[in-house]
Amino acid sequence: MRYLIALALSLPSIALAGELGLNLYGLSHHWEREEAKRIGTDHEFNPGLGLRYGLARGRFCDTPFLEIAAYRDSGAKTAVYAALGCKGWELAPGVRLGGALAAFHSDTYNQGDPFIAPVPLLTLEVGKATLNVTHFPKLKGFNDINTTGFFLTFPIGLTP
């Protein structure tokens, strides 16, 4: 019960934490192209939409975010996910290396069962937009192809 109270007390700070962004998906690159084609996961245009909400600076991350999205995955199926992430360490001005913990569902991956996975994230600030680069490694039973994904995040002007 005390955890629920602590969460409820933190909601105002989460709600006032940061800016809202619109994610536009995207492109992907399949490193084992022939295998991707053979198993029908070679679609490299992956359109979709999502929202990213910047959270208040935390103890372990000064760039945390929540994200939800739906997009057409490499198997031409609808994929949905929700993630809690951190843009991470600043490697150079406007370039960060971080990651997220994401809950996914798509008929293409993990035999169609929902799953949770860590997702590495490289972000590059390009003007007001952010180019996001992710990589999904080949993992037997979950993802049969090493895949790198690309999507953009645009601020949509709702800041506290």
Protein Blocks (a to p, Z undefined) as FASTA:
>chain_A
ZZmmmmmmmmmmmmmmmccddddddddddfblmlmmmnopabfbdcdddddddddddfkb
cbbccdddddddfkopacdddddddebjafbghiacdddddddddfkggnhpacdddddd
ddddehjbccddddddddehiamcdcddddddddehiaZZ
